[in-house]
Amino acid sequence: MVKAWYGRRMHAWEMDLATRSTDRVVRPFDWGLDWTANWPFQSHEPDAETRLRELNRIALERSAEFFDYRPPRDFRVEQSWLRFTSAVDTPYRENNTVHARYFPASARFRRGRKAVVVLPHWNASPQQHVALCEGIAKLGISALRISLPYHDRRMPPELTRADYAVSSNIARTIDATRQAVIDVRSCFDWLEQRGYNDVGIVGTSLGSCYAFLATAHDPRIRVNVFNHCSTYFSDVVWTGLSTRHIRQGLESRIDADRLREAWACVSPVHYMDRFASMKKRSFFLYATYDTTFLPEFSRQVVEHIRQRGLDHKLVVMPCGHYTLGETPFKFIAGYHICSFLKRNL
């Protein structure tokens, strides 16, 4: 009975936190084929859905090429900010400059040239995850908190939310994901230039998906933290509490199974073998009462990891997606993340 009461209380808290935002917009469905023009391969299928299916198939077969890029040459540090031009060009000037806040390791506790790139959650404000970065830096590990595509300083002026990162525009969502992965890998180029030779990645929610795709394509990343995880990108969007408005824009034109195929090339499940081919140490965290990344999706990820016998740690928190960012859960999660990084970097 206590467990049932606790579950109801947690779901009610999640609902309250999830519905505080009043600026969610239901946008019309669009295949977004114009967003595929700069991808490294093309399809000439006349039907839009068939064309995107073929592009997904090619991207999965040639994912190293799909997530490849020309390393930026204009890295610059202004005060505590790293800035450079994204290797992926988009129609939005603001989005084409990458901003990453740099937290150098405390000189007192510096432990060699160790660093992590921190990827925030979808619609994170500029100040969110800063406390985590500061905590990591105090452990002697430098941190670089990247602003994701279409977020905060990278947000086009017509937006109030990072709607172009995940939306009912199918190809634009893929392109934003590809850009995020390439921007993150570019951050590791800068860290490498600065002499960091022992590096890891920390991703939360949408940032966790991006982090998995990046580490599966970059052998330099040795240690991974996945804060929330799922097998299919589309499953989270289709079933999640925080993406109900996106589903409303999608479901008039596409169903859940077809959406899986349309977003196959940005779904972590298809890169499990590639991920397993590299020696990495990973930490997975998910929440029992998560209504955004449903727990069954996270359990599927963990099962894939266990089947491949990969080195990993798992923590399951007794809270939900939004409540993980609330007291006391955020402090418990922060402790687990920081202690894992300290032991493994």
Protein Blocks (a to p, Z undefined) as FASTA:
>chain_A
ZZmmmmmmmmmmmmmmmmmpckbccddddeklmmmmmpcbdcfbfblklmmmmmmmmmmm
mmmmmmgccddfkbccehjaccdddfbdcfblklmpccdddddddfkloghjaddddddd
ehiafkgoklmmmmmmmnopacdddddehiajlpcfkbcbffllpccbfklmmmmmmmmm
mmmmmmmmmmmmnopabdcdddehjlmmmmmmmmmmomklmbdcdehiafblklmmmmpm
klmmmmmmmmmmocfklmmmmmmmmgfklmmmmmmmpccdddddddfklckbgfklmmmm
mmmmmmnopacddddddbdfklmmpcfklmmmmmmmmmmmmmmZZ
